Amino acid sequence: MKKMVKQFSVLIPTSVHIKKFLHKEYGNPIKIDCYTLMGIVIISLLEKQSFHVAMHEVDKKKKFSNYIVEVVCKAPLSMMKDYGHCMSIDKVVQINRFYEKLFYEKLFLFVQHKLDKNKRKMGVQDAINEYCDIYGIDIDTDISYDAMKKAEYRNRHQEKNIFRDVVPS
């Protein structure tokens, strides 16, 4: 019989669209271990302090205004002793920046793939809508279409600038 490993939970405040994205990509709850990228990132941000981020206790600063839901991450209880069990407010903001960057980079790659694959028959809007459908994201409820379009545009231009800076003229 398989032995049940005792676990503890880490609750990370985030936005609705990021939560849906993370659940689709990494499962629910997200498994914290030393063998996955997400596990390593979360472990690196854990602290042994007695501080715990609870949404009702956090001063509703601008950077926390969109963090209205929590992502549940689970880890073996043995990890708590080595790495800690909580995150500071600054670390919650940092991991959300990481999540958002990951979300928007995947959006950019998805849109580019769809546009290249369909030889421009599929427009950017169709690709963004399909991306949101895959992750169960409701446009205009979870995130606006304009925010998605602007993020894809920014990533596209960053890619062009990186390529321009790497390849000499």
C-alpha positions in Angstrom: 0.0 0.0 0.0 1.3 3.5 -0.9 2.1 5.7 2.0 0.3 9.0 2.1 2.8 11.9 2.4 1.6 14.7 4.6 1.6 18.0 2.8 1.3 21.7 3.5 -0.3 24.3 1.3 1.1 27.6 0.1 -1.6 30.1 -1.1 -0.4 32.6 -3.6 -2.7 35.6 -4.4 -3.0 36.2 -8.1 -5.4 37.4 -10.8 -8.2 35.2 -12.3 -6.7 34.7 -15.7 -3.3 33.8 -14.3 -4.9 31.2 -12.0 -6.8 29.6 -14.9 -3.6 29.5 -16.9 -1.6 28.0 -14.1 -4.2 25.3 -13.3 -4.3 24.3 -17.0 -0.5 24.2 -17.3 0.6 22.8 -13.9 -2.6 21.2 -12.4 -4.6 22.0 -9.3 -3.0 22.1 -6.8 0.4 22.9 -8.2 2.9 20.4 -7.0 6.0 21.9 -5.3 9.1 19.8 -5.6 12.8 20.2 -6.7 12.2 18.5 -10.1 9.9 21.0 -11.9 10.5 24.6 -12.9 7.4 25.9 -11.1 8.4 24.0 -7.9 11.9 25.4 -8.0 10.6 28.9 -8.4 8.2 28.6 -5.6 10.7 27.0 -3.3 13.2 29.8 -3.9 10.6 32.3 -2.7 9.5 30.5 0.5 10.6 31.9 3.8 10.6 30.6 7.4 9.1 33.8 8.8 5.8 33.7 10.6 4.4 36.2 8.1 1.5 34.9 6.1 -0.2 36.7 3.2 -3.9 36.7 3.6 -5.9 38.8 1.2 -8.0 40.5 3.9 -4.8 41.5 5.8 -2.9 43.0 2.9 -3.1 46.7 2.3 -4.8 47.0 -1.0 -2.0 48.7 -2.8 -2.1 49.2 -6.6 0.1 46.1 -7.2 -2.3 43.9 -5.2 -5.5 45.3 -6.8 -5.7 42.5 -9.4 -4.8 39.6 -7.0 -8.3 38.6 -6.1 -8.0 34.8 -6.1 -5.4 32.4 -4.7 -3.4 29.6 -6.4 -3.0 26.6 -4.2 0.4 24.9 -4.2 1.1 21.7 -2.2 4.4 20.4 -1.0 5.5 17.6 1.3 5.5 18.6 5.0 9.3 17.8 5.2 10.0 20.7 2.8 8.6 23.2 5.3 11.5 22.7 7.7 14.1 23.3 5.0 12.5 26.0 2.9 9.8 27.6 4.9 6.0 27.9 4.3 5.2 31.6 3.4 6.1 34.5 1.1 6.6 38.2 1.8 4.4 40.7 -0.1 7.3 41.6 -2.3 7.9 38.0 -3.2 4.2 37.5 -4.0 4.5 40.5 -6.4 7.6 39.0 -8.0 6.1 35.6 -8.6 3.1 37.2 -10.1 5.4 39.1 -12.5 7.0 35.8 -13.4 3.5 34.2 -13.9 2.4 37.1 -16.1 5.6 37.0 -18.2 5.1 33.3 -18.7 1.5 33.8 -19.6 2.2 36.5 -22.2 5.2 34.7 -23.7 3.1 31.6 -24.3 0.4 33.9 -25.8 3.0 35.4 -28.1 4.3 32.0 -29.2 0.8 30.7 -29.7 -0.3 33.6 -31.8 2.9 33.5 -33.9 2.5 29.7 -34.4 -1.1 30.1 -35.5 -0.3 33.0 -37.9 2.7 31.1 -39.4 0.8 27.8 -39.6 -2.3 29.4 -41.3 -0.3 31.6 -43.6 -2.0 34.7 -42.1 -5.5 33.4 -42.8 -6.2 33.4 -39.1 -6.0 36.9 -37.6 -4.4 37.9 -34.3 -7.9 38.3 -32.7 -8.9 34.7 -33.7 -5.6 33.4 -32.3 -6.0 35.3 -29.0 -9.6 34.0 -28.7 -8.4 30.4 -29.3 -5.7 30.8 -26.7 -8.2 32.1 -24.1 -10.5 29.2 -25.0 -7.8 26.6 -24.3 -7.1 28.1 -20.8 -10.8 28.8 -20.0 -10.2 32.5 -19.8 -13.3 34.7 -20.3 -12.4 37.8 -22.3 -13.8 40.9 -20.8 -14.5 39.1 -17.5 -11.1 37.7 -16.5 -9.0 40.1 -18.7 -9.8 42.5 -21.5 -9.1 41.8 -25.1 -7.2 45.0 -25.3 -4.8 43.9 -22.6 -4.1 40.6 -24.4 -3.6 42.4 -27.7 -1.2 45.0 -26.2 0.8 42.3 -24.5 1.1 40.2 -27.7 2.1 43.4 -29.5 4.8 44.3 -26.9 6.2 40.8 -27.0 6.4 40.8 -30.8 8.3 44.1 -30.8 10.6 42.9 -28.0 11.4 39.9 -30.1 12.2 42.1 -33.1 14.4 44.4 -31.0 16.3 41.4 -29.5 16.9 40.0 -32.9 18.0 43.4 -34.3 20.4 43.8 -31.4 21.9 40.3 -31.8 22.4 40.3 -35.6 24.8 43.1 -36.8 23.6 45.3 -39.6 
